Amino acid sequence: MRRLRDVANREGGLTMIELLVAMGLFAVLLTIVVGTFVSITKATSFAAARDTNTRVATNGMDELTKMIRSAADNPVVGAGDTPAFTVAGPETMTFSTLVSSGRDAVPQQITFALDGARNLTETSAAASANGTYFTFGTPGAARVVTASVGATPSGGDPLFQYRDGGGNVLTPSTTTNQLTLDQRNQIASVTVTLRIANTRSTLTNGVVLKNTIGLPNLLEPTGSST
């Protein structure tokens, strides 16, 4: 009779205590699985965003370097050369460059600037021949070079920083926030600090690239031909 009762008890299912223990173990296991999934998802999103931002920053820096490195003064009929940089500010610059966009090597006037959404844009004005000299026409449509350029932190280097032949930083005017004509005549190199802001993730995935670009066509940056 006792043996029959033991068999009946074993076939009666889980007790309340056993059920609570099983539910607790399941909850712990579910928490571990969900936590692991969330961590993997965040890590994947972070890696993808960091990879995207790195490629965006690299492509942007390559374009800036290519154009800025070939900056050159522009000769003018019957007057001194126009300095290579006609606008030089912390977040905008306009300059003439000898990078050719076609078969004939003619100068271009390039403008890099940030739009309202802090996209770094590039506009180009083609040159028209005037004898052996060139003048620049109306710039074409702006194209986006990089998106989501981060703001300059307090005390940090700006997007564009200009130096003279001795490596000294040329400080923009406090009234215009741009270099004066005399300062633009002294530009020998440009330091670009490109910050790509966080994207596609709540984690910090921004990228910062910094490059000092020498100007071989301006070995004697005085505004005159060299």
Secondary structure, DSSP 8 states (H G I E B T S, - for coil): -HHHHHHHHHTT---HHHHHHHHHHHHHHHHHHHHHHHHHHHHHHHHHHHHHHHHHHHHHHHHHHHHHHTB--EEETTEEEE-SEEEE-SSEEEEEE---SSSS---EEEEEEE-TT--EEEEEEEEEEETTEEEE------EEEES-B----TTS--SEEEE-TTS-EE---TTTSS--HHHHTT--EEEEEEEE---SSSS---EEEEEEEE-GGGSS-SSS--
